Amino acid sequence: MNTKILPPSDFNAKPLLIFLEQQAQTKETLRILGHQGVCVNKIQNLLCKLQEQNAPEWLIYCHLFNYGYIEGKRAERRKSKHITK
């Protein structure tokens, strides 16, 4: 049997590089999140409403992420306008 080892090309190495980059980003994100507090009071109403609607778990996570993103944008706008809440 004649087997040939192909050199890594951009085609077959790229998925591995993307995977490794995502792993590094996930590890860094989890490290940062480990230093954050969790304020359930702000998201409790949103969670209850989504659960009442029988939203799938993945959709709930997406909504929570988007809510956090929106709140971050609002905080940045307040910060740039020197408004305190």
N, C-alpha and C positions, 0 to 999 in steps of 0.2 A: 504494500500500500504506500503510495507516494503522497505524503501530506506536505503541504506548503504553508508556511507561516507568513501571513500577509503583514506587511508593515502597517502600523496604525495610520490610518488616513483621517482626514478631517471628518469624513462621513461616519466612521465607527468610533472615533474618540470623542466627538462632540457630545453625545448623550451622557457619557461618563463624566465629562468635565462639567456639564450642566448639573448633573446629579450631585457631584461633590460641592459645587458652589451653593446649591440649594441647602445641602446639609450644613454647610458653614453658616449660612444666613439663619437657618432655623436654630442652630446652637446659640448664635449671638442674640437672636430674638428672645429665646428662653432665658438667657442670662440676664438680659435687661428686664424682662417681665418678673423675674425673681426679686427684683428690687422695688416693684410697684405694689401699692396697696390695691385692694379691690373694694369698690364702692357699689355694693349691691343695690342700695336705695335708688340710685339713679337709673338703673336698668330693670328694676323689679316690675314696673308696669309694662314695659315693653316685652319682657319675658312672659308675663302672665297672658298678655293679649295674643302673642304668637302661639303659646301653648293651647289657648282656647280655640284658636283657628286650626289646631292640629297640624301646624307647620312642621315639615320634616326637620330633623336635627341639623342638617347641613345648612338649611336656609336660615335657621335661627342664628347659627354661628356667623353666617354672612351678614345678616342684619346687625348683629352686635359689633362686628368689625366695622361696618360702614358707619354705625352710630359713633363709635370711638373716633373714627376718622373725621366725621363732621364736628364732633366736640373739639378735636385737636385744631381744626381749621378755625373754629370760633375763638378758641383760646389764643391762637396766633393773631387773629384780627384784633382782639381786645388788647393784646400785648403791643401791637404796632400802633394802636390808637391811644395807648396808655390809659385804658379804661379798666377799672377793677370791678369785679363782680362780687 
